[in-house]
Each structure stands twice: as C-alpha cells, then as structure tokens.
Amino acid sequence: EKDQCILLDMNDNVIGHDNKYETHIFCPERPRGKLHRAFSVFLFNSEGKLLLQQRAASKITFPNVWTNTCCSHPLSGYDPTEVDTADDVASGKVPGVKRAAVRKMLHELGVTADQLPVDKFEFVTRLHYWAADVVTHGEGSPWGEHEIDYILFIQADVTLKPNPEEVSDTKYVSMTELLLQMQPESGLLWSPWFRIIATRFLVPMWWTDLPKALGGGFFDPKEIHRFDCTQEHMGGAGGASKWLDEKGSEFGDLWLGQVATNKGVAPKTPSMKPLLAHDDKNV
C-alpha cells in the first residue's frame, strides 16, 4: 500500500492520492473506483515494430492479457516528483510521467535508464477510460481501471530482461501482425485500454505515420479523449454501465460526482479492501 496513485477530477486536476488497492476497487460506493493518472508507453524498435508485453498471471487486474509496451501509474511522494502540473501538460514536457515510465520500464522489462533518455519520450495525448475486470474475476468483479492515461511514444533498440512477477512474455510486431493477432480466432486476450487505443488511434493515425508521431506531429495537450470500455468489461461489483461514450458529466460517476460536490477535493472514503471476501464470483 506504499504506492500512492494520483487522484484526479474529471479534467485531470490533481485532487489527492490513495493507495493502489483502494484506487482500483469497484464497489457500489464507487462503481468505477477512483479516477487516477496513468501512462502507456509504446516503444518501437529501429524497424518500426511495436514491443508488446503479456501481463503476468499473478497480476491482480487484467492478468494474462497482451497490451502495449508498459502501462502503469506515476505516483505521489517521489523525489524528483512524478506529479505533473497543467503547465507541464501544455508544454508537452510532462517530466513526472516520463520519469515514472523510465522507472517502470526498468521494473517490468529490465530496460535500464541509459537506454531510455527522458527527453526522447514523445507525449502524444490523454485518454480517459474505465473497465471492470469481469473477464478475470467474474461479473461481480471488485477490480478494474479508471484512468486518465498519458500516451508516450519512443523509438529505441533496447535490451530486455523481463520481471516474471510483472511480465509473462514479450514480442515485437508489425502493424499487420498486430491486426491479425487481435482477431478473435487468435485466442489471445487483450487489455481493454489497448484494444480501444489500437483501433481508434494507433492503427488509423499514429502508427500509420510513425515519424510524425515520434516528432510531435500528433501532440494534443488540450483534449482529453473519453470512451467507455467495450461491453465485455462493463459491470463489476458496482454495476457500472455506459457513461463516457454518451458524453456524460462527472455526475454520471458516483465518486467523481462527490468530488465535484466537494469543490474539487477528494472525499474521505472508508477503506474497502478489508471488506473484500471471496465467493464463487470473487467478490
């Protein structure tokens, strides 16, 4: 519980912090957990192939799924800070998120910092999404993700030493190979965020013109793109349903509505982790 996620309001303003468990618990009191900041790294080698990872089977949320190179959270309490400001976003520098990316690339994939200069990361845009992990934990899943995700691109040839507690497998793919492997007949599981990013942004825009993406041509600091998960990842212990695709406000989410009512301050909430009990639905 030492890892403190950065809590946000609907517009990516920092309103506090909480531990990873409480942030990711879906329950009737907060059907989509607590909105927090995240990042997704897309690392391409010199051939233009994208590095994918398969999340370890031991991960609490979304185990065994294939996803982009590295997905994790900047955290509160680090020195130098991983908490970026509105000015950091506007400038595109986001040094906090980039430091967090370097930290997690080492932790998950064994890629040393000297192979990933912070200034080589390109911040592209922000995506707001949520997903209940009902595929893993059943229809009453108490776990899920609700994030404003900072998209980071980088091109580098790196040496990998994956951490088996975090990563089960890795592979480089071309765009054609990715599209084939994302077909249902492949039998592969994919993270809900990566599936939507790939179909809405990565394939039709960013990867199609990779030099432009790596050179800042798609940089968009103003818009936060918002979308619900696909139907298979709705529900969970809080019974969450469509919201962002219907242009819903913060009051369409119980916890974010409380944030707004509380004048932009994270409401004090009781710990839900001790109440988790496991039955046939893992609730």
GUTOR-336638 format. One record per residue (C-alpha): x, y, z. Coordinates in steps of 0.5 Angstrom, whole numbers, padded with zeros to 4 digits, always signed. Example, Ala and Ser with C-alpha at 12.3 -4.5 7.8 and 13.67 -1.06 7.14 Angstrom:
<sites>
+0025-0009+0016 +0027-0002+0014 
</sites>
This chain:
<sites>
+0000+0000+0000 +0006+0005+0000 +0005+0006-0008 +0000+0012-0008 -0004+0014-0014 -0005+0021-0016 -0013+0022-0016 -0016+0027-0021 -0022+0030-0022 -0026+0030-0029 -0021+0035-0032 -0014+0032-0030 -0013+0036-0024 -0010+0033-0018 -0014+0033-0012 -0010+0028-0007 -0007+0021-0007 -0009+0014-0005 -0006+0007-0005 -0007+0002-0011 -0012-0002-0007 -0017+0003-0006 -0016+0006-0012 -0018+0000-0016 -0023-0003-0012 -0030-0002-0016 -0036-0003-0011 -0043+0000-0010 -0040+0006-0007 -0035+0008-0012 -0037+0004-0018 -0031+0005-0023 -0026+0006-0017 -0023+0013-0016 -0020+0016-0022 -0013+0017-0023 -0007+0018-0027 -0003+0013-0031 +0001+0013-0037 +0002+0008-0043 +0009+0007-0047 +0009+0005-0054 +0016+0003-0055 +0018+0002-0063 +0025-0001-0065 +0029+0002-0071 +0025-0003-0076 +0019+0001-0073 +0016-0005-0070 +0012-0004-0063 +0014-0008-0057 +0008-0012-0053 +0008-0015-0047 +0004-0020-0044 +0002-0018-0036 +0004-0024-0031 -0001-0029-0029 +0000-0026-0022 -0003-0019-0023 -0009-0017-0019 -0012-0013-0025 -0012-0016-0032 -0007-0022-0032 -0005-0025-0038 -0007-0020-0043 -0003-0017-0048 -0002-0010-0048 +0003-0004-0050 +0010-0004-0048 +0009-0002-0041 +0002+0001-0037 +0003+0004-0030 +0002+0010-0026 +0006+0016-0024 +0006+0016-0016 +0005+0021-0011 +0011+0022-0006 +0017+0021-0010 +0023+0026-0011 +0024+0028-0016 +0017+0029-0017 +0012+0025-0021 +0006+0029-0021 +0006+0034-0027 +0002+0041-0027 -0002+0044-0032 +0004+0048-0035 +0008+0041-0036 +0002+0038-0040 +0001+0045-0044 +0009+0045-0046 +0009+0037-0047 +0015+0036-0043 +0011+0032-0037 +0017+0030-0034 +0014+0027-0028 +0010+0022-0032 +0016+0021-0036 +0021+0019-0030 +0015+0014-0028 +0016+0011-0035 +0023+0010-0034 +0022+0007-0027 +0017+0002-0029 +0021+0000-0036 +0026-0002-0031 +0022-0005-0026 +0018-0009-0031 +0022-0010-0037 +0029-0009-0034 +0031-0004-0039 +0036+0001-0036 +0035+0008-0036 +0041+0010-0040 +0037+0006-0046 +0031+0011-0045 +0033+0018-0044 +0027+0022-0041 +0028+0027-0047 +0027+0022-0052 +0020+0020-0050 +0014+0024-0054 +0008+0026-0050 +0002+0025-0055 -0005+0026-0052 -0009+0024-0046 -0014+0019-0046 -0020+0018-0040 -0023+0011-0040 -0025+0006-0035 -0026-0002-0035 -0028-0007-0030 -0024-0014-0030 -0030-0018-0030 -0026-0023-0035 -0022-0025-0030 -0026-0024-0023 -0033-0025-0026 -0039-0021-0027 -0038-0018-0019 -0031-0016-0020 -0029-0012-0015 -0023-0010-0019 -0022-0005-0025 -0018+0001-0028 -0021+0008-0029 -0015+0013-0031 -0013+0019-0035 -0008+0016-0039 -0002+0019-0042 +0001+0017-0048 +0008+0016-0049 +0012+0014-0056 +0019+0013-0056 +0024+0009-0061 +0030+0005-0059 +0033-0001-0059 +0033-0004-0052 +0036-0010-0048 +0030-0013-0045 +0030-0017-0038 +0023-0018-0036 +0021-0019-0029 +0017-0025-0029 +0013-0022-0023 +0010-0017-0028 +0011-0020-0035 +0010-0027-0038 +0012-0026-0045 +0014-0020-0050 +0014-0020-0057 +0016-0014-0063 +0010-0014-0068 +0009-0010-0075 +0002-0007-0076 +0000-0012-0080 +0002-0018-0075 -0002-0014-0069 -0008-0013-0073 -0008-0021-0075 -0007-0023-0067 -0012-0018-0065 -0017-0022-0069 -0022-0027-0064 -0019-0033-0068 -0012-0032-0065 -0015-0034-0058 -0011-0028-0055 -0013-0024-0049 -0012-0016-0050 -0012-0011-0045 -0019-0006-0046 -0015+0000-0046 -0010-0003-0051 -0016-0005-0056 -0019+0001-0056 -0013+0005-0057 -0010+0001-0062 -0017+0001-0066 -0019+0008-0065 -0012+0012-0065 -0006+0007-0066 -0007+0004-0073 -0011+0009-0076 -0007+0015-0074 +0000+0015-0070 +0003+0008-0073 +0001+0010-0080 +0005+0016-0080 +0010+0014-0074 +0016+0019-0076 +0010+0025-0075 +0008+0021-0068 +0015+0021-0066 +0017+0028-0068 +0011+0031-0064 +0006+0032-0070 +0000+0029-0066 +0001+0033-0060 -0005+0035-0057 -0005+0038-0050 -0012+0041-0050 -0017+0035-0051 -0018+0029-0046 -0021+0024-0051 -0026+0020-0047 -0029+0013-0048 -0032+0007-0044 -0030+0000-0045 -0033-0005-0049 -0039-0009-0047 -0035-0015-0044 -0031-0010-0039 -0038-0007-0036 -0041-0008-0030 -0037-0011-0024 -0039-0010-0017 -0041-0003-0018 -0045-0005-0024 -0042+0001-0028 -0045+0002-0035 -0044+0007-0041 -0042+0014-0039 -0037+0017-0043 -0039+0015-0050 -0045+0019-0048 -0042+0025-0046 -0043+0024-0039 -0041+0029-0034 -0038+0028-0027 -0044+0027-0024 -0045+0020-0028 -0040+0017-0024 -0041+0017-0016 -0034+0018-0014 -0033+0024-0019 -0040+0027-0017 -0038+0027-0010 -0031+0030-0012 -0035+0036-0016 -0040+0037-0010 -0034+0037-0005 -0031+0043-0009 -0025+0039-0012 -0023+0036-0006 -0022+0028-0006 -0028+0026-0001 -0026+0022+0005 -0028+0015+0004 -0027+0008+0008 -0023+0003+0006 -0026-0002+0002 -0020-0007+0002 -0022-0011+0009 -0029-0012+0006 -0027-0016+0000 -0029-0023+0001 -0028-0029-0004 -0034-0033-0006 -0036-0036-0013 -0036-0029-0016 -0029-0027-0013 -0033-0021-0009 
</sites>
